[in-house]
Amino acid sequence: SKKTINFLRNNINIFKVNGTRKLLENAQIFPNFLDKSDLEELQKRYPFPPEYGYDEKSLESRGIKRAKEIFTLHGAKKSRYFLEIGCWDGMVSCVLCKNGKDVTAVDKLSEGIEEKVINEGVKFHQMDAANLIFKDECFDFVFSYDSFEHFSDPEQVLTEAI
């Protein structure tokens, strides 16, 4: 949204990764919309969304895939203390924990968290991501997957993450 882009631009000095800073500086405030013909072509090319399973095997597979993605990001391999915002089932945090990371996961709801995640050593906290209880700068790496559309105040959640 325009508000989010402006927020990010106004707070650009807090971003330590130059690539992120450059992306934000060059971000458009208004999106380019696709023509109807472009949308039709995309629908032909990608007719059905992939199955997004919630069975144990799918959750674990998705957690492994996402953890691998995280480890490709700048600073992730060297980081020790991780925070996952909007963790739901916690499987990404679980995989990170299995890889020797100290992981804390938060979600506003607790019914999604898998028991094996807690048993693996992930510290789960049920809380609003817009009002985190942690001291500033106690995590080396903060991440979130598919959660920001669920936050009522995504700008505040981003501020908390930063």
C-alpha positions in Angstrom: 0.0 0.0 0.0 1.0 3.6 -0.4 1.2 3.9 3.4 3.5 0.9 3.7 5.8 2.1 1.0 6.0 5.6 2.5 6.7 4.1 6.0 9.5 2.0 4.6 11.0 4.9 2.7 10.9 7.1 5.7 12.6 4.4 7.8 15.1 3.3 5.2 18.1 4.1 7.4 17.2 1.1 9.7 17.7 -1.4 6.9 21.2 -2.8 7.1 21.1 -4.8 3.8 22.0 -2.6 0.8 19.9 -4.7 -1.6 16.8 -4.1 0.5 17.6 -0.4 0.8 17.9 -0.1 -3.0 14.6 -2.0 -3.6 12.7 0.3 -1.2 14.2 3.5 -2.7 13.1 2.3 -6.2 9.7 1.0 -5.2 6.7 2.5 -6.9 4.0 3.9 -4.7 1.3 2.9 -7.2 1.3 -0.6 -8.7 1.3 -1.3 -12.4 -1.9 -3.1 -13.1 -2.1 -5.9 -15.6 -4.3 -5.7 -18.7 -7.2 -8.1 -19.0 -5.3 -10.0 -21.8 -2.3 -10.3 -19.4 -4.5 -11.8 -16.8 -6.1 -14.2 -19.2 -2.6 -15.4 -20.4 -1.5 -15.9 -16.8 -4.6 -17.9 -16.1 -4.0 -20.1 -19.1 -0.3 -20.7 -18.1 -1.1 -21.3 -14.4 -4.7 -22.7 -14.4 -4.8 -24.1 -10.8 -3.0 -23.2 -7.7 -0.8 -25.9 -6.3 -2.3 -28.0 -3.5 -1.4 -26.5 -0.2 -1.7 -29.4 2.2 -2.0 -29.3 6.0 -1.2 -32.9 6.6 1.9 -33.8 8.7 4.0 -34.6 5.6 3.1 -31.3 3.8 3.7 -29.2 6.9 7.1 -30.8 7.5 8.1 -30.5 3.8 7.1 -26.9 3.7 9.0 -26.2 6.9 12.2 -27.8 5.4 11.8 -25.9 2.1 11.3 -22.5 3.9 14.2 -23.1 6.3 16.5 -23.8 3.3 15.3 -20.5 1.8 16.1 -18.7 5.0 19.6 -20.1 5.1 20.3 -18.6 1.7 19.6 -15.1 3.1 22.3 -12.7 4.2 23.4 -13.4 7.8 21.1 -16.3 8.4 23.7 -19.0 8.7 25.8 -17.0 11.2 22.8 -15.9 13.2 22.0 -17.8 16.4 18.8 -16.2 17.8 15.7 -16.4 15.5 12.2 -15.0 15.9 9.4 -16.2 13.7 6.4 -13.8 13.6 3.0 -15.4 12.8 4.3 -19.0 13.0 1.0 -20.9 13.1 2.2 -24.5 13.0 5.8 -23.6 13.8 7.4 -26.1 11.3 9.9 -23.6 9.9 11.0 -22.8 13.5 11.2 -26.5 14.2 13.6 -27.1 11.3 15.7 -24.2 12.3 15.9 -25.5 15.8 16.9 -28.9 14.5 19.8 -27.1 12.7 21.1 -25.7 16.0 19.4 -22.4 16.1 17.8 -20.9 19.2 14.3 -20.2 18.0 11.3 -18.3 19.4 8.0 -18.4 17.6 5.0 -16.2 18.1 1.4 -16.3 16.9 -1.8 -14.6 18.1 -3.5 -18.0 18.2 -2.1 -21.2 19.8 -4.3 -23.9 18.2 -2.0 -24.2 15.1 1.3 -25.0 16.9 2.4 -28.5 16.5 3.4 -30.4 19.7 6.6 -31.7 18.1 7.7 -28.1 17.5 7.6 -27.5 21.3 9.3 -30.8 21.9 12.1 -29.9 19.5 12.9 -26.9 21.7 11.1 -24.0 20.0 10.0 -21.4 22.5 6.4 -20.5 21.6 4.6 -17.4 22.8 1.0 -16.6 22.1 0.9 -12.8 21.5 0.1 -10.1 19.2 3.0 -9.4 16.8 2.2 -5.7 16.9 3.1 -5.7 20.7 6.0 -8.0 21.2 7.2 -8.5 24.8 10.9 -9.0 24.0 13.8 -6.6 24.6 15.0 -4.7 21.6 17.8 -6.4 19.6 17.6 -9.7 21.4 17.2 -11.6 18.0 19.8 -11.9 15.3 17.2 -12.8 12.6 13.5 -12.1 12.4 11.3 -13.6 9.7 7.7 -14.3 8.8 6.0 -16.4 6.1 2.5 -15.7 4.8 1.4 -13.7 7.8 1.3 -10.0 7.1 -2.1 -10.3 5.4 -3.5 -11.4 8.8 -2.1 -8.5 10.8 -4.6 -5.7 11.5 -1.6 -3.2 11.7 1.2 -4.5 9.5 3.2 -1.3 9.8 3.3 -1.7 13.6 4.3 -5.4 13.2 7.1 -4.4 10.8 8.3 -1.7 13.3 8.3 -4.4 16.1 10.3 -6.7 13.9 12.9 -4.0 13.1 
